Amino acid sequence: MSKQKYFFLILILGSLTALGPFSIDMYLPGFPAIAQDLNTTAARVALSLSSFFIGISAGQLLYGPLLDRFGRKTPLYLGLGLYIAASVGCATIRTIDGLIVLRFVQAIGSCAAGVASVAMVRDLFPVKDSAKVFALLMLVVGLSPMIAPTVGSYVTAAFGWQGVFITLGVMGAMMLIASRLWLPESYTPDTSLSLKPGPILTNFWAVLREPQFYTYTFAGAVAFSGLFAYVADSPLVFMDIFGVDAKVYGWIFAFLSIGLIGSSQVNSVLLRKYQSQQLIFAALICQVITSLVFLALTSLGMIGLGGTIALLFIFLCCLGFSNPNTAALSLAPFSKNAGSASALMGAIQMGMGSLASMGVSVFSNHTAVPMVTIMAATSLLALLLLLIGRRQIVEQVEVPAGQLAAPVH
């Protein structure tokens, strides 16, 4: 493979990987403007974020079989086409219910890009290079939540919140054109693969029955759902309660993202001395203490903007340690069903996240208390699930060196 072709492949695959995170984070600064234009509340607008998470969760289970049955590019084209149409719809919709539905459709479309890009790395690059390529893609995923809200805040200020969705639609169109021109079809369709629900569900059930999988997957997903509560409620907390403008909010969001990304990198260093399960337990203990202190101070009205940012930063750092390790230990027992296990783990994580973000919207009272309550409750529940689940694991399969999963956004 020539250097030019290698560069273009990495660029296209990285762009496809970033589509989902950009779609989640880029419109957050526009929450107040959307609420005003659509005659609703910021909490109601947050339901459009919950519907996106639900779409991502469902899409991960949908596209795996489709990419194997029909090849990589056809499902990718269909997904990107759906994404572009939904993005245009979001920009022109005039009701909040319509926006919620279209965000679900947009998520289904964007999911094709993320799942296909991961599959094509395995197809196009030799094993010795794939780890390096995945590291580059995960760097893009990590940088996206730092860049997207800041870009979104400036687009919203210049063109209104509709401009964000037009921008996302243009991004989808550029990726569709680039995929058509420069991405090769990397997989021969397997026409013998059954798309009937029965065999697919049987495979997922076999994965779900593994004690190590359900212990670390559910503990990790519940712990990580606190992040979704924060993402869903952060526009209200920072822009409505503390009164910062959209641009400042974008920079605050970017700064807090450093906690999640930076701690995940420190985690890789700590693994030279400590086991994954030790880091998970320590991170969850710290997460519980942080969230309980946060809840007490918030309930008593004894915390300001600086304290809120500081405690959120610590909370996200805890997730940067726990999430990669729970993901790695969840997948460690599997060789044959690794693809199904990965898809199911991602679907469970997004499903839990959608419930958390929905809970923030349902219980919104124009304070930070619902968000922090959900963060504290999920942290405690995750620690409890870990302590109970570990008793069911007869012999834990450890993570092979160099195969630690990257944090999911």
FENVENUR-V974053 format. One line per field, one symbol per residue. burial: I if it has 9 or more other ideal C-beta (glycine too) atoms within 8 Angstrom, else O. A space follows every 50 residues. Layout:
burial = ???
//
This chain:
burial = OOOOOIOIIIOIIIIIIIIIIIIIIIIIIIIIIIIOOIOOOIIIIIIIII IIIIIIIIIIIIIIIIIIIOIIIOIIIIIIIIIIIIIIIIIOIOOIOIII IIIIIIIIIIIIIIIIIIIIIOIOIOOOOIOOIIIIIIOIIIIIIIIIII IIIIIIOOOOIIIIIIIIIOIIIIIIOIIOOOIOOIIOOOOOOOOOOOOI OOIIOIIIOIIIIIIIIIIIIIIIIIIIIIIIIIIIIIIIIIOIOIIIII IIIIIIIIIIIIIIOIIOOIIOOOOIIOIIIIIIIIIIOIIIIIIOIIOO OOIOOOIIIOIIIIIIIIIIIIIIIIIIIIIIOIOOIIOIIIIIIIIIII IIIIIIIIIIIOOIOOOIIIIIIIIIOIIIIIIOIIOOIIOOIOOOOOIO OOOIOIIII
//
